[in-house]
Amino acid sequence: MTETGGRDCIVVGGGLLGMLTAYFLRREGLDVALLEQGKVCRESSWAGGGILSPLVPWDYPDAVSDLVQWSQRHYPALVRELQDISGIDPEWQQSGLLMVGVSLEPRIIHWQEKYPGDIEQLTARQVQQLEPCLTPITEMSLLLPEIAQIRNPRLCQALSACLKMQGVTVHEHTRVEGLRIETDRITGISTDRGEYHTGCVVVAAGAWSKSVLAGILPVLPVDPVRGQMIQFAASPRLLRHIVLAEGHYLIPRKDGLVLAGSTLENTGFDNKTTPEAMEMLSEFAVRLLPGLADCNIVNHWAGLRPGKPDGIPVIGNHREIKGLFLNTGHFRNGVILAPASVQLLLDIMMGRESFTRPEPYSMQ
C-alpha cells in the first residue's frame, strides 16, 4: 500500500502520546495520518495505572513538574471534550493520593512553595478514619487530596473514536522501516506496507522510538522498562483513595476493581508476565488492604515504558533535519504528562510561545 498524495503530518506511534498528538494537530486543521506497528494503545498507555501525578512529585526535576502542573489543570476540560465527541467516559475522578509513612519534611514544603497544592499531614488515627479497611497504620502519612486518576484504557478508547470522527487516518499493523530524508529535510516514511509521503513526521513511539530513529538519532536515551500490574475484583468503597506504600500502590476504580502495581524491570522488549511479580504484588496488596484476600485476581499484565534516566521527556524538533519532531521518553509519567507534552510540541511546531521554555526537553 503506497500513499502518493502525501499528508501534512504523519505521527509514528499509536499510544496515548501519539494519538493525542494526532488529535491536537487535526484540531489545528492539518491533514494527519497515524502509523502503529501493532494495535493502537496496547502498550504502556493501556498498561499503566492512570494516576494523574508522579508517585512522589517532589522527586522529579522542575522540567517534569512544570508539565505535570499544566496537565493537571487542563485534564478535566480535555476529558469533557473527548467524552462529548466520542460518548465514552474516561472516568476522571479526584481520588486523592495517600502516601503512607511519609512526613512533611522541609524539601516537600520547599517544593510546595513552588508548585502550590494541598498537602495534609495525617496521624495514624486520621489515616484509619480516612481508610478504615487498610491494615492499621502506625506512622504519619501525607494526603494529596487534589490528585486525580483516569481509566487510561477508556481514555484511549475515547481518543481513538475521536480520531476516527475527526478524519485522522490510522494505519495499524504498519511497521516503520526507515525515515526518508533528502539533504536536511524529511520527505516521508518507508514501512512494511509501502511508502508514506510527508514533510512532517512526529515520532511518538514510546519504548520503540530509538529503533524508529536508528541511524538518525543513535544516542536517544530511551529504553524499555517492563512494568507488571494485577487487578482485584473487589467491592466498591473497599478503598477510596490511591494509596502509595513500600514503593508500590493501590488504585480503586469506580466499579470496585483495585489495581496493584507495579514492577520496574530492565528486560528489554520482553513484555511477558511472571509468577514472581504476581506473588510479590498480591502479597503487598493483601498486606496493605487485608480485604483483598477474599477477592479474586482477575487480570495480570505487563507493559513496556519508555524509560529515560532523568525522567525528562524529549519534546521538540530535530536540530538538523527539518520537519522531524519527537515526543517520547516519558517513562512512568506518560498519562499525566501527555496533554502538556503535546501542547508544548504543538507550539514548537507552530512557531509560537508556549506555557514553558522548550529548552529542557530538546534533543541533545
VENTAWO-V868127 format. One record per residue. RES is the residue in three letters. SS is DSSP state (A for helix, B for strand, O for the rest). Layout:
res->(RES:RES)
ss->(SS:SS)
This chain:
res->(MET:THR:GLU:THR:GLY:GLY:ARG:ASP:CYS:ILE:VAL:VAL:GLY:GLY:GLY:LEU:LEU:GLY:MET:LEU:THR:ALA:TYR:PHE:LEU:ARG:ARG:GLU:GLY:LEU:ASP:VAL:ALA:LEU:LEU:GLU:GLN:GLY:LYS:VAL:CYS:ARG:GLU:SER:SER:TRP:ALA:GLY:GLY:GLY:ILE:LEU:SER:PRO:LEU:VAL:PRO:TRP:ASP:TYR:PRO:ASP:ALA:VAL:SER:ASP:LEU:VAL:GLN:TRP:SER:GLN:ARG:HIS:TYR:PRO:ALA:LEU:VAL:ARG:GLU:LEU:GLN:ASP:ILE:SER:GLY:ILE:ASP:PRO:GLU:TRP:GLN:GLN:SER:GLY:LEU:LEU:MET:VAL:GLY:VAL:SER:LEU:GLU:PRO:ARG:ILE:ILE:HIS:TRP:GLN:GLU:LYS:TYR:PRO:GLY:ASP:ILE:GLU:GLN:LEU:THR:ALA:ARG:GLN:VAL:GLN:GLN:LEU:GLU:PRO:CYS:LEU:THR:PRO:ILE:THR:GLU:MET:SER:LEU:LEU:LEU:PRO:GLU:ILE:ALA:GLN:ILE:ARG:ASN:PRO:ARG:LEU:CYS:GLN:ALA:LEU:SER:ALA:CYS:LEU:LYS:MET:GLN:GLY:VAL:THR:VAL:HIS:GLU:HIS:THR:ARG:VAL:GLU:GLY:LEU:ARG:ILE:GLU:THR:ASP:ARG:ILE:THR:GLY:ILE:SER:THR:ASP:ARG:GLY:GLU:TYR:HIS:THR:GLY:CYS:VAL:VAL:VAL:ALA:ALA:GLY:ALA:TRP:SER:LYS:SER:VAL:LEU:ALA:GLY:ILE:LEU:PRO:VAL:LEU:PRO:VAL:ASP:PRO:VAL:ARG:GLY:GLN:MET:ILE:GLN:PHE:ALA:ALA:SER:PRO:ARG:LEU:LEU:ARG:HIS:ILE:VAL:LEU:ALA:GLU:GLY:HIS:TYR:LEU:ILE:PRO:ARG:LYS:ASP:GLY:LEU:VAL:LEU:ALA:GLY:SER:THR:LEU:GLU:ASN:THR:GLY:PHE:ASP:ASN:LYS:THR:THR:PRO:GLU:ALA:MET:GLU:MET:LEU:SER:GLU:PHE:ALA:VAL:ARG:LEU:LEU:PRO:GLY:LEU:ALA:ASP:CYS:ASN:ILE:VAL:ASN:HIS:TRP:ALA:GLY:LEU:ARG:PRO:GLY:LYS:PRO:ASP:GLY:ILE:PRO:VAL:ILE:GLY:ASN:HIS:ARG:GLU:ILE:LYS:GLY:LEU:PHE:LEU:ASN:THR:GLY:HIS:PHE:ARG:ASN:GLY:VAL:ILE:LEU:ALA:PRO:ALA:SER:VAL:GLN:LEU:LEU:LEU:ASP:ILE:MET:MET:GLY:ARG:GLU:SER:PHE:THR:ARG:PRO:GLU:PRO:TYR:SER:MET:GLN)
ss->(O:O:O:O:O:O:B:O:B:B:B:B:O:O:O:A:A:A:A:A:A:A:A:A:A:A:A:O:O:O:O:B:B:B:B:O:O:O:O:O:O:O:O:A:A:A:A:O:O:O:B:O:O:O:O:O:A:A:A:O:O:A:A:A:A:A:A:A:A:A:A:A:A:A:A:A:A:A:A:A:A:A:A:A:A:A:O:O:O:O:O:O:B:O:O:O:B:B:B:O:O:O:O:O:O:A:A:A:A:A:A:A:A:A:O:O:O:O:O:B:B:B:O:A:A:A:A:A:A:A:O:O:O:O:O:O:O:O:O:O:B:B:B:B:O:O:O:O:B:O:O:A:A:A:A:A:A:A:A:A:A:A:A:A:A:O:O:O:B:B:B:O:O:O:O:B:B:B:B:B:B:B:O:O:B:B:B:B:B:B:B:O:O:B:B:B:B:B:O:O:B:B:B:O:O:A:A:A:A:A:A:A:O:O:O:O:O:O:O:O:O:O:B:B:B:B:B:B:B:B:B:B:B:O:O:O:O:O:O:O:O:B:B:B:B:O:O:B:B:B:B:B:O:O:O:O:B:B:B:B:B:O:O:O:B:O:O:O:O:O:O:O:O:O:A:A:A:A:A:A:A:A:A:A:A:A:A:A:O:A:A:A:A:A:O:B:B:B:B:B:B:B:B:B:B:B:B:O:O:O:O:O:O:B:B:B:B:O:O:O:O:B:O:B:B:B:B:B:O:O:A:A:A:A:A:A:A:A:A:A:A:A:A:A:A:A:A:A:A:A:O:O:O:O:O:O:O:O:A:A:A:O:O:O)
